[in-house]
């Protein structure tokens, strides 16, 4: 059950990491200009929320929760948490790179209002997703290297 829940929260961690990057980007856009309406959410309310620190705190909590749950599930066995966290960060990095490459195509499917808001910032989104993906990949490599070293040390003791 521990492995199943760790894997489940790893998937949640990947999703929340990617959404946090998008939220941070929208936060930067909302600081500069008003956002258009989204379904039943008026643009003024969306701009106020996305442009505030509350949105960043909510996003950070949504990332920290599955991260902490993976550590809590594997309490007392930190080594068992490392591959779940490392692979989650690596998958999130890959998804962000794919999203960065696809951002131009995704842009063409947005409504006219959103295209107007994001017109000059698609290149910045591309660069931002690549930068965050690089940081996530580096963190994933560190976690997986630490896990490998711990596994080798355990085998050497046995």
N, C-alpha and C positions, 0 to 999 in steps of 0.2 A: 504494500500500500504506500510505503514511503517513496518508492521510486515512481509510482504512478502520479502521486500528488506533486512530487518534485518536477516531473515532466510537464504536468498540467500547468503549474505555476511558471515554468520556463516559457511556455507558449504565451501565457498572459504577460510575462515580462517583455517578450519580444514585441508584442502588440503595443504595450504601453510605451516602450522606448520609441518606437516609430511615431506614435501619436504625440509624444512629448516633443519630438523634433518639429513636427508640424505645428504644434501649439506655440512653441517658441518663435517660429517663423511668423505665424499670424499675430503674435504679440508684438513683434517688431513692426509689422505692417499697420496694426491698429494704433501704434504710437504716432504714425505719420499721417494717416488718413482714415476717414470713416469706412467701415465695412458695410457691404450691402446686406439686405435681408436674407435670411436662410429659413425657408419654409415658414413657420409661424413665429420665428424669432425676429423681432425688429432689429434693423441694422444698428440703431443707437444703443440698444441693450447689448448686442453682440460686441460692438466696439468698446463699450464700457467694460465688459467682462474680460475680453481678450486683451485689452490694453492695461489691465490691472495686474498687480502681483498675486491676486487671488487665483487667477487662472494658472499662473506658474506654480503656485503652491499646490493646487489641486493636481496638476500634472505630475509634479514631483512626488506627491503622496501616492499617486497611482503607480508610479515606477517603484517607489520604495516598498510598497506593501508586498508585491510578489517576491521581491528580492529578500525581504525580511522573512517571509513565509518559507522560502526555500531554505534559508539558514535555520529557521526554527524547526522545520520538519526533520532536518538532519542534525539536530542538536547533539553536541558531543562528538560529532563526526564531520568536522569541517571539510576534511578531504573529500567526503562524498558530495558536498555541495559544489565544489569547484567546477567539475565538468558541466553541471547543469547551468551554472552562471556563465562559464566561459563560452559554451556553445550558444547560449541565449544571446550573448553580446555579439558573437560572430554572425549569427543568423540575422540579427537586427542590422548589423553593418552591411551585410549583403543586400537586405531588403532596401536599405537607404540608398545604396549605390544604384540598384534597379530603379528605385523611385526617382533618383536624380536624373538618370538617363531618360526615364519616361515622363518627366515633368512637362516637357513641351507637348507631348501627345495628350497628357491629362489636361493641360491648359486648354486645348482646343475643345474639350467636352464641357467646359465650365460655361455658366450663363454669361450673357453679355456684360452684366454688371460686375461679376467677379473677374472677367477678363480685363475690364477697365481698371480695376483696382490692382491686379497683379501684373499688368502689362510690362512694367519695367523691372520686375523683380524675379522673373523666372530664372534668369542667369544667377542671381544671388541665391535662390533656392537650390539650384544645382550645386553651386559651390558650398553652400552651408551643409547640404546632406552629405557631400563628399568629405568635408572636414569632420563632421560628427562621426561618419562611418570609419574614418581613419582612427579617431580616438577610441571608438568602440572596438575596432579590430586589435588595436594595441592592448587594450585592457583584456580582451579575450585571450590574446596570446600570452599575456602575463599569467592569467589565471590557469590556463591549460599547462603552461610550463611549470608552475608551482605544483599543480596536481601531478604531473609526470615525475617531478623530482621527489615528491612525497611517496609516490608509488614505488620508485626505484629504491628509495631509502628503506621502505618497508620490506621490499623483497631482499635487500642486502642483509637486513637484520634477521630474516627468517632462515 
